[in-house]
Amino acid sequence: MVLLIKYTLLYAVVLLLVALGGMFSERSGVINIALEGIMTIGGLAGVFVLALLGGKLPTPVLVALSIVTSIVTGMIYSLLLAFSAITLKADQTIGGTALNMLATAIAIVSVKAFNNSSAAGNGAASAKLTYDNSPFIYKIGPVTINIFFILAIIILVCSSIFLFRTKWGLRLRACGEHPQAADSVGINVYRWRYAGVVISGALGGLGGLAYIVPSVSTWNFEVGVAGAGFLALAVMIFGQWKPYRIAGAAVFFAVFKSLANIADSTALANLGWSKNIYSMMPFIASMIILAFTSKNSRAPKAEGIPYDKGAR
Amino acid sequence: MNEKGKDVLLSIGASLVCIVIGLVVGLLILCCINGENAVDGFSRILQGGFYLKPKGIGSEITQAAPLIMTGLSVAFAFKTGLFNIGAAGQYTVGIFGALYSAIILGLPWYLCLLVAMICGAVWGAVPGIFKAYFNVNEVITSIMFNWIGLYLVNELLYTGFGGAMYDQKTTRTYKLSAKAPQALIPDAGLNSIFKTSSTTIAIFIAIIIAIIMYIILNKTMFGYELKACGFNKDAAKYAGINEKRNIILSMTIAGALAGIGAGLYFLSGASEWNPQVATALPAIGFNGIPVALLAMSNPIGVVFAAIFVAHISVGGAYLPTKYFQPEIADLIVAVIIYLCAFVMLFKGVVINLLKKKHADKEGK
């Protein structure tokens, strides 16, 4: 049971962060299917900081530096999506898909190049990075809590306040619901959509680090983040683009996702199901839920449609 | 030149711009990683299969056949207004269909191909059904079913049917040449020409299917109805077209095409599936997206775009691993898709400009 709580918390934090990111982007009117890629790039940058500077800096500085690096890298990478989707009015899904593929390629090439140079070019480079994750984890009684848990709670509360209690949140939402109306009262739709996408980049990058670092100390970048970004999209839809409902949805999905990790050591082992079946579960669960909830989905009305000032 | 010809030329021009910029980015990355050998590496990518004649050309042809099929899959869905990001999953399920019917059922190659097609079609139909009846965006469903398909196929090929398809020695599925030679697609002498072991008539099958798809989309009423749904769902419905049926049909056909692609590749004996380490979806499935985009969803264009993407990937594999990573080819392809997403829009601008010029001239 403790194990189930541990892994559920671990994944819920990731899904919550990334789904909140997706929410900001979609509330501003841009579908962010690139979350998977943003997670990969953000995680990559943060892990590189750990692998390069681990042990050379005082622990709190190292933790802060790697978190900030992953956030900033996520923001920069998301600018690529914003540029194509907002400035150039390109198809948001295609642009996002390209960024997902690009992210995995960048991650593999850079990690292999790094491993290759540190192994003096023997040509047998793998796409794995090893790092020390202990600074991120705190023990409280029987449960270990990582720093991202605390960050996620703070971000959840802030997001809700920002989105529904401030004028900036109202402006952001207006751009996703009816950009023409927003423009008519002097809101710069392009700028707010950029803001939405960049916030989602920050949260996506942080989520990538939160996915990779706390659970293992070696990561194979060939798999990117193994579909976690897409699951976060499902969490966001299930959460109906509302912060607290997203939090609930994240916990729900995290339970399914953690079953794969605990299957061997609990009563579930008696069922004799293989890891593949557990790995499938969160995806199957998300499909069933989407089938029942999509009919009355409350997606932002203007999401996915590039805003064109001149359009009627 | 007439309007249509101009449009085709502009499309080709736009695609070439994407390709050139993508390649320049690739060169820059090569320079960043290792400046001394960058030019050598870049020339290897450009030469592609021709770097290692004739073997490389053979493997380029082998790679191109499934790419044509996944490219057609994505392109066909595009034409009918759907984005089939699920080609990778449909392809993966098609692999299972091909290997199951080859190794377990012992069917001849053309029946194996058929089973692969049916498996892909089923996996493509599901997102169509979700879209038509539950109003779930096909992109989300396709992505979820990509992963479900991957884990399912891993499970079935590893332990399914008493592990009959999994070779403990090679830790992959059994080689078809040893276990099920009847399921290998005939090579018609191509293997001896290119000194390879997996260059077969698959490429011709793929080209013929591309031509058939072109005819269906452009010369038949069925294709017209599908395209009408893509242009404007409501107008199509108003005109008496059953749009729900058409969405499901389009996705089913798209899935079937991807499934055939898997059959063409695995029944050529080009590769075996490793269910233990296959934690990422096969790249050939995803590379259908750049192929379709470069071809502007034209089935004939898909053939050339697929050959180009195969050319670059094979070239990437010939990079000296001492300095460079073969994934640099994937990186170039990804940059090209990113550019494709908006270069097509510039095409629209150019067409408008030309029209304006034309109108000005007539005004004078």
Contacts between the chains, C-beta under 8 A, distances in Angstrom:
chain1	res1	chain2	res2	distance
A	33	B	139	6.7
A	80	B	338	7.2
A	84	B	338	6.8
A	84	B	341	5.5
A	84	B	342	5.3
A	88	B	342	4.1
A	88	B	345	6.5
A	89	B	342	7.6
A	89	B	345	6.5
A	90	B	341	4.2
A	90	B	342	3.6
A	90	B	345	6.3
A	91	B	341	5.6
A	93	B	83	5.4
A	93	B	85	7.7
A	93	B	139	5.7
A	94	B	83	7.4
A	94	B	289	7.6
A	94	B	293	6.9
A	94	B	337	6.9
A	94	B	340	7.2
A	94	B	341	4.3
A	95	B	338	6.5
A	95	B	341	4.3
A	95	B	342	7.5
A	97	B	85	6.1
A	97	B	289	6.1
A	97	B	337	6.9
A	98	B	334	5.8
A	98	B	335	7.9
A	98	B	337	3.9
A	98	B	338	3.8
A	98	B	340	7.6
A	98	B	341	6.1
A	99	B	334	7.9
A	99	B	338	6.7
A	101	B	286	6.1
A	101	B	289	7.9
A	101	B	330	7.0
A	101	B	333	7.3
A	101	B	334	4.1
A	101	B	337	6.6
A	102	B	331	6.7
A	102	B	334	3.7
A	102	B	335	6.6
A	102	B	338	6.4
A	104	B	280	7.8
A	104	B	330	7.5
A	105	B	327	5.3
A	105	B	328	7.7
A	105	B	330	4.1
A	105	B	331	3.9
A	105	B	333	7.9
A	105	B	334	5.3
A	106	B	331	6.5
A	108	B	325	6.6
A	108	B	327	4.4
A	108	B	330	7.7
A	109	B	29	7.2
A	109	B	33	7.6
A	109	B	325	4.7
A	109	B	327	5.1
A	109	B	328	5.7
A	109	B	331	5.9
A	112	B	325	4.4
A	112	B	327	7.2
A	113	B	33	5.2
A	113	B	325	6.3
A	116	B	322	7.8
A	116	B	323	7.8
A	116	B	325	7.8
A	121	B	322	5.2
A	121	B	323	7.0
A	122	B	322	7.8
A	123	B	320	7.8
A	123	B	321	4.4
A	123	B	322	4.5
A	125	B	321	7.5
A	125	B	325	7.3
A	222	B	279	7.6
A	222	B	280	6.0
A	223	B	279	4.8
A	223	B	280	5.0
A	224	B	280	7.3
A	226	B	279	6.6
A	226	B	280	7.8
A	227	B	143	7.6
A	227	B	147	4.9
A	230	B	140	7.7
A	230	B	143	4.7
A	230	B	144	7.0
A	230	B	147	7.5
A	233	B	140	6.4
A	233	B	143	7.9
A	234	B	140	6.7
A	234	B	144	7.0
A	237	B	140	7.2
A	274	B	155	5.9
A	274	B	158	7.9
A	274	B	159	6.5
A	276	B	151	4.3
A	276	B	152	7.3
A	276	B	154	5.1
A	276	B	155	3.9
A	276	B	158	7.8
A	277	B	151	7.4
A	277	B	155	6.5
A	279	B	147	7.8
A	279	B	151	4.7
A	280	B	147	7.3
A	280	B	148	5.2
A	280	B	151	4.4
A	280	B	152	6.5
A	283	B	144	4.7
A	283	B	145	7.8
A	283	B	147	4.8
A	283	B	148	4.9
A	283	B	151	8.0
A	284	B	144	8.0
A	284	B	148	6.1
A	286	B	144	5.8
A	287	B	130	7.4
A	287	B	141	6.7
A	287	B	144	5.2
A	287	B	145	7.5
A	287	B	148	7.6
A	290	B	130	7.6
A	290	B	134	7.3
A	290	B	136	4.9
A	290	B	140	6.7
A	290	B	141	7.4
A	290	B	144	8.0
A	291	B	130	6.3
A	291	B	134	4.4
A	291	B	136	6.3
A	292	B	134	7.8
A	294	B	134	5.4
A	294	B	135	4.9
A	294	B	136	4.5
A	295	B	134	6.7
A	295	B	135	5.7
A	297	B	135	7.4
